[in-house]
Amino acid sequence: MYFRTLISVLECTPVAADTMSSLQSGLKRLVMRRNSFSIFSSIMVQAGFALGYVTAFAWGIYGLDIGTVTFGTLAAFLQLVAQVQRPVVELARQVPVFIGALTSVERIDELNSMPLEEQGEPVILGGKAGVRVENVTFTYPGGRRKVLEHFTYDFKPGSLTAVLGETGSGKSTLVRLILALLQPDGGNITLYDKTRPVPVSPLTRGNFVYVPQGNTLVSGTLRDNLLLGNPEATDGQMREALHTAAADFVRELPQGLDTPCGEMGTGISEGQAQRIAIARGLLRPGNIVLLDEPTSSLDSDTERTLLERLSHTIQGKTLIIITHQEQTARLCNAVIRMHPVGSPGK
């Protein structure tokens, strides 16, 4: 429904219909070729066996005529031919099944060959925590352009920092590196508190509250979406998170938290879906809050309300906001301005 609405608004229905028709025609052609080959091969196998059976029968009749074969011998021989043919036919029918199973095994083997993330007990820092990025360089596999080069910054515990920059400057990449979803080509990223520094890894993700960019709601009710952040959250905790995320509109809905929504928030507005996603993230425990373009679909008043409530509610936590909006940056007490590697501003 979401993409149908998008296509209708863009007035691309004829183009989309032609593309879909072309794809369906191609699929139909491939399916027909497969079915035709299956039918042809089955007919040829059956014809071959029938010819063999007829040949054996004709040989038996000829033997009866000249007296070299008895009727009992002919009957036994024909039964033997049928018993030999039947297993061969069944074996031939298993060939496509074997090919499909072999393909599935290859896919499973491909998944098993993927490197596993580090396993072990989660590493959780107590109290205020910060993130120190030191001399980090990163290039995506297969790419030639460096996304980050010798990047250094200290997100101090309890700070409110806006990471500002144009598209392609490496803002979201920085978030993925901090979350250990990517590994830097050089440099170090560590979490630290008053007691110790810890290198970031999959085991340190429990220290983060992360709200990804875009509409990330799943099909279900608003309650279902919020419980993804914390399955043990109470209604009171969910209402508190919604208030912090400037999503008090949920209380005014006829079904409240049990209001259904479709995939990617179908049934509610883009801004409402974004605020619910923020509330879902706030239900997670963690002392470092990472928000990737959290206000891209919000008006200026709602954005200000959201950031003011966040700054008061998450006292003691480190807040990092990825944004390209200057007005968002002005509401933070520290700003990083990122530029694409090699640009004049770098």
N, C-alpha and C positions, 0 to 999 in steps of 0.2 A: 504494500500500500504506500509506503514511504517513497519508493522509487517511482511508483506510478504517478503519484502527485507531482514529483519533481519533473518527470517527463512531460506531463500535461502542462505544467507552468512554463516550461521551456519551449512548448509547442513543437516537440520532437516526436509526437505520437506516430506519424507516418514513417519517419526514419527508423524509430525503434521497432515498429511493426514489420518493416521490410527486413531489418537485421534479424529479428526473431524468426521470421519466415525463412530467411536464408539458412540460419542455423538449424532450424527444424528440418528443412529440406535436406541439408547435408547429413544430419543424423539419420533421417529416414533412408537415404541412399545407402549409408553404411550398414544399417540394420537389414535392409533388403538384400544387400550383397552377402552379408553373413548368413541370412536365412536361405538364400538361394544356394550358396555353397553347401550348407548343411543338408538341404533337401537333395541336391545333386549327388553329394557323396553318399548319402543314405541309400538313394535309389541305385547307384552303381554297385554298392556293396551287396544290397539285396538281390540285384540282378545277377551279380557274379555267383552268389551262393545258389540262386535258383537255377542258373545254368549248370552249375556243378551237380545239383540234385537231379536235374533232368538228364544230364549225361550219365550219371550213375544208374538212373532208372532205365534209360535206353540200353545201357550195357547189360543190365540184369535181364531185360526182356529178350535181348539177343542171345544171352546165355541160356535162358529157358528154351528158346526156339531150337538151338542146336544141341541141347542136352548137357551142356557143361555146368549149368547152375541149377540148383533145386529152388523151389519156391521158398522154402525156409531160409536158405542162404540169402536169397534176394531180400526177404523181409528184414533179416538181421543186418545186412549190409546197409540198407536204406536207413534203418534206425541209427546205425553207427555214424552215417554221414550227418544226420540231423544233430546227433550229440556233439559232433566235432564242430559244426557250424555255429550252434547256439553260443558257446563260450566265446568264440571269435567275435561274433556280433556284439555281445555284451562288452567285451574288451574294447572294441572300437568305439562304443558309446562313452567309455570312460576317458577317452583321449582329451576331449574339451574340458572335462572336469579336472584332469591332471594339469592341463595348461593353465587354467584359472587358479588352481592351488599353487602352482609354481610362481605365478605372478604375485599372488598374495604373500608368499614366503619372501620374495624379493623385496616387497614393500616393507614388510615387518623387519627384515634384516637391515634395510636402509634406516629405519627408525632406531633400531638397536645400536647401529653404528654411530649415531649422533653422540657427541660428548655429553656426559652427565654433569650437572652442576654439583658443586661441592655439597657434600652431605654431612650432617652432624647436628649438634645442639645449637639452637639459635643463640647469637651473641647479642645481648640486650644491655645497653648502657643505662645507668641510673641517673636521675636528675637531668639537669640541663646538658644538652649535647650539641656539638658543632660539627661542621664538615670542613676539612682542610684539603684543598685541591692544589697540588704542587707540580708545576712544570709538565702538565699533561698534554700529550699530543695524540691525536686519533685520526685515522683514515678508515673509511668503510672498506670491507673486503672487496677487491676488484675495482675500487675507485682510485683515482689518481690525485684528486684534490684533498688536501688536508682540511678536515672540518674544524679541528682545534690544533693549535700549535703553541707549545710552551705556555699553556694557560695556568695561571696561579691565582687563587683567591681563598680567603679564609671566611667561611660563613660562621661567625662567632655564635656561641650559645645564646639563645634568647633574642637574636637579631631578627629584623624584618627586612628582607632583601628582595628587590625587584631585579630580575635579569632581563634586560631590555635589548632588543635587537631586531633587525629585519629578518625576513624569511631566508633560511639558509646560513644564518650566522652561527649555528651550532647550539642554540638554546636547549632544544629538546634532546639533542645528543648528550649534552652535559647532564641532564636529568637521568638518562639511561645509564650513563657511566657511574653516577653517584649510586644508583640502585643496583649496580653490578649486572645489569642486563647486557652491557658491553664491556669489553676489557680495553684499557688504553694501550696504545703502542708504546708509550713511554710516560714516565712520571708516576705519581702516587696520589691516591685518594684515601683519606683516613677519617674515621669518626673519632671524636674524643670528648671526654668529660674531665672532671677534676682529677680523676685517678689514672686514666690510661688512654692511649691512642689504639685504635683497632682498624686495620685495613678493611675497606669495604669488600664485601663478598655476598653471595646469596644468603649466608647465615646472619647478616646484619640488617636484612630488610625489615625485620620486626621493629626497628627503630624509626621507621618512616610511616607517615600518613601520606598516601599518594593519590592525587586526583588527576587522571590522564586527560589529555586534550580531546575535545569533541564530545558528542553525545554517546554515552556508553551504557545507557540503561538497557536492561534485558526484558524480554516478555514476561509478564506477571503482574503482580500488584506493586504499589509503591512500597508496601511493607516488605515484600519479597526482595526488592532491590536494596532497601536499607539494611536488611539482615545479612546481605552479602558482606557488608563491612564488619559486622559483628553479630554472629548467629545468636548470641546470648543477650542482645540488647533488649531492654524493656521499652514499653511504649513511652515512658517518661524520658528515657535517654534519646529515643528517636525524635521526640518532639523538641528536645533541647538542641539536638544537632540540626534539625530543620530550622529552628529559630536563628541559630548562629549563621546558617547558610542563607538567610533571608528568604526562606521558603515557607513562611507562615501561611501561605495560600492553601496549603494542604488541609489545614483545619476547616476551611470554608467549603471544601469539596463534600458533596453529599455522602460519599463513602469513606471520606478521610483517608487513613493509611491503607485501607483496602480498595482504593480506587485502582482499577486495572489500567495498564498501559501496554502498548505493543512494543515490538523490537525497536530499539533506538528511540524510545519515548513517544511512539505514535499515540496520539490521543491527548497529549499535552504540548505546550509550546516549547520551543527550543530553549528559551531562557529558563523556564520552569524545570525542564529536564536537566539542565546544567546545574541548577541549584540543588536538586535532589542528589545528583552525583557527588556534589561537594559534601552534602550532609552524610552520604554513605561513607565517604572517605574519612570524615571527622569521627565516625563511630569506631574507627580502628585505633588501637593503642599505638603510641609512638611519640617521641619527643621532637621529631623533625618533620615538618609539614611541607610537602612538595606539591605545588599547584601549577599545572601546565595550562596556560591560557584559560584561567577559570572564569574570566568575565567577558569573554569574546561575544557572548550573546546577550549581555545585560546592558540596560541603559545606565547612564552615569549615576543617577540617584541610587538605583539598586546596587550598583558596584560600590559606591561609597558606603552604603549601609553594610554590605557584606564585609568589606575590609575593616570597617570600624568594629563590627562585632567579632571578627576573627582576632583582631589585635587585643581585644579585651578578654575574650574567652580562652585563648590559648596562651595565657601569660606563662612565661617560663619556657615555652617551646620555641624552637627555631623555625621561622617561616621563610620559605623560598618561593617566590612567585615568578613564573616564566610568562612574559607578556611582550607585546609590541606596542602597547598603548602608553603614551607619556602620562596621561592622567592617572593611571594605575601606579606608575613609578613614583609620582609625587606624594602618594599616600604611604610610602615606605620610608624607613630611616636610612636605607643604604641602597645604592643603585649600581649595577654593573651594566655597562654598555658594550655589547658584543658586536663584532663586525666580521664578515666573511674573511677567511685567511687570504692575504694578498691584496685586500682592498685598501684604499688610501687611509681609511680610518683605523686600520688594524695596527 
